[in-house]
Amino acid sequence: MYAPAHNKVSRFAAGLSVQNQEFELPGIDSAQGDADINYAFFFSPARRYKKRKLPIGRLKVSLISTVQQFPIMLGHVATTNNGGPGVKIVVDSSNINWPDITEAAVSNMTIASLQRAGFAWAQWPPVAHTVDLAQRSSSPMLALHVVRYRCGGISVHTKVRHLIVDAKGAWRFYHAWAQACQALCGKSSKQMLTPQKNSQAQEHNRFAINSRLATPPVPGRELDSATSTVANHMHQMSQFFDSIIERRLRTDNADSVDTIRYRVRKLRLSRDSASRLKAVHGRLSQCSPENSLFVRANNITYVSTNDLISAMLWRAITRAHQALRPSDPHTCMMLACDVRGRIGITPTYTGNASFPLIINMSRHQMLQHTVTDTATLIRQKIDMLSPAYAQQMMEFMASADSLQRLISMFHPQNSFFSASVLSGFSMYDMADFGFGKPAHIDIPPYLSPGFSMWIPAHPAAQSGLEATINISLCEDVFQLMLKDAELCEYFEII
């Protein structure tokens, strides 16, 4: 059934040009060292490949030209020279940390059978556990696992070290990689192996983010020292998130450990629907009278389309949960926010510059609110993301009782789900690794239940596509949500 094979990408790298360099990672990055960012891409075979295997040679060759733009992915983890709390990534041209590529064949599964199962991460592939940073000093920054199925289709499972990128940075890498794959179609592989101008190297100076956050500096205490103990507590955080994953993958019934099956589907919001959503619900005058006081007190002057989309999805999921599991009193959303623009970091920076916002609300309050009310709550939380708030959050993570306080936020009685918004990217551009058709992109297990939303940079160039949402929910919740009149007025199921 399962025949694994291992391929070293080094044999494809005859034309690779890598400079010796070092990237210092202070506390904000080294705290993320023991986690990975995982995404899977599933490709059904195109008609011309029905009788033969999908070619993956360009996948490997194009990887070489892509990592030249992201040289930090070829380095090893080392300690800093000054013995401080951070770590550094050392890129040595004579000792390159090659991406790890493995292949396997599955004889009894097809892409269609996986699709019918909702591409359930709880079933396939298994959840990878995190390990301590010290144990990963030589592990690859990037790993790929390619699976071939009976139907001729393939899946590409990717794992990028959270140590060097956040979700925005990972998708910037995927986007560059997909473009390199597409450029290889019909061309000689040697054409793609010419050294490229290293435009990304300076963007990986991790102290850039610290210098931004440290303005104005804390008297007698720089931000690096304020974040120095974060790494020491991240193993607790990893255990905590592992427990969250485990709780999501199992039922609350003490007599049963049946796996919860999450169904992954795509929703689409067209440009016309997005404009209509903003026109109908985007005016602050739509707020309820009691929420108008909240709006004025927090100096909220607008809500964005992203706020409204997140609010509408949150409300639809909450209504479905309320009908099926009325005993849960609260609803909780973890919204991952990109802070590059807010703290003055260049948009091309690929390091860790995202912060999770925890938004709690009672279900009763949610059901009494309007869409605009919920969107203003989201906007108020996002507007809190200042350099001072970022510093407070990192100090909280480093505090001795942070784990206990987080557990109280994620109490099993709370209906928790995650949300992430990736602006400037198109899901379909990044999913086409040279195979000529878009793939299904699976949500990683730590985002289930939840949704990821892609907003392309130029909607007009995307055939009118304004937003694509990958949503992962329990089957019963998802089916009931599809009947939600408020949601169906704007969103289309793909």
C-alpha positions, 0 to 999 in steps of 0.5 A: 500500500505505502512505498516510501522513497527519499530524494535529496534535492542536492542532485538538482542543484548544480547551478545553485549559487549561495553566499555565506551569511548569517541571520540573527533571530531574537526572541520574537522568532526563536519563540516559534522555533519548535513549530511548523507551518503545514499545508497540503495541496491535492491535484487531480490528474489532468486529462492528458495525464490520466494514463501516466504519472503527473510529472514532479521533476519541475517541482524539485528543480524549481525549488532550487531557483526559489530558495535562492530568493529565500536563502535563510531556508538553506541554513542551520540553527546555531546559538548567537555569539553573545550567548543571548536568548536568541538564535541565528541561522548560519548559511554555509555554502559548503554545508547547505541544509537541503530541503527534505523531499520524500515520496510515497505511493498509495495503491488503495486511495484516490483524490476523489475518495479523499475529497468525499472524506472532506480532505480530513486532516484527522484521517490523512495525513497524521498530525505531526507533533512538535519537538524541542528547538534544540533537537532541531538544529540540523533539521531542514527548514523546508520539507516536502512529502509527495504522495501518488494515488491510484487515480494518477493524482498527487498531493504535496504536503509541505512543512516550513519552519515557523522559526523563519516565516509566519503564514504571510511569509510562507505564502510569499514563498509558495507564491514564488515557488508556484511562479517558478514551476509555471515558468519551467513548463516547456523550458529546459531546467537549466534555464531556471538554475541561473543565479538570481539577485538576492533581493530577500536577504536583507528582509530577513534581518530579524532585528528590524522588527524589534527596533520598530517595536522598541520605539519608544524604548522601555526605560532600562529595558530593551524589547529583546530582554522583554522577550528573552524568556519567551523561548523558555516558555514556548515548550509549554505553549507547544504542549498547550496547542497540542492539547487543543489539537487533541481536544478538537480531534476527539469528542467530549464523550468520556466513553468514546474517543471517536475522531471528529471528521472535519469537512473542508470546503471552499466558499467564494465571495464575488466582487459584486457580493463584496460591494453589496455586503459593504453597502448594506452592513458597512455603515456604522449607523447600522449598529444597535443603540447599545453598541453605538456607545461602544463604537464612540468609546473606542473611536471606531470610524469604519469597518473593512470588508475583511471585518464584515466577512469575518463577522458574517462567517463567525455569526453563521458558525455560531448560529449553527453551533447554537442549534446543535450544541446549545449548552456552550455559553460562549464563542471564541475566535482566534484571529491571526493578524499581520502587523507589518504595515502597522509597525512600519515593516516592509510588506516583503518581510517574511519573518514572524510578524503576525499576532493572534487576537483572541475575541470572546463573546457570549452566544446570547450577545452574538445572536442579539448583535447585527453583522455591523456590531460584530464587525466593530468588535473585530475592528476594535481588537485589530486597532489595538495592534500597536507596538506597545500592545505587541510588547505587552503580548510578548511579555504576557507569553513570557509570564509564568501564568500565561499557560493557565490563563490561555487554557481558561480562554480555550475552556472546553465549554467555549466554541473555539475556532480560528480565522486567518486573512491573507491579503494580496494573494490568490489561492489559485495562483499559489496552488498551481505548481505547474500542473495547469490546474488549481489544487484543493488546499487543505487547512492544517489541523491546528486551524480546524475548526476555522477558516482561511480567507484569501484576498487577491491583490488585484481582484479585477485580474482574477475573473471578478474573484474577490475572496476565496474562503477555505473552511473546515468544520464538523460535518453537522455544523457545516451542513446547517451553516449552508442553510443560513439565509444571511450567509447564503445571500452573499457567499457561493459554495465552490 
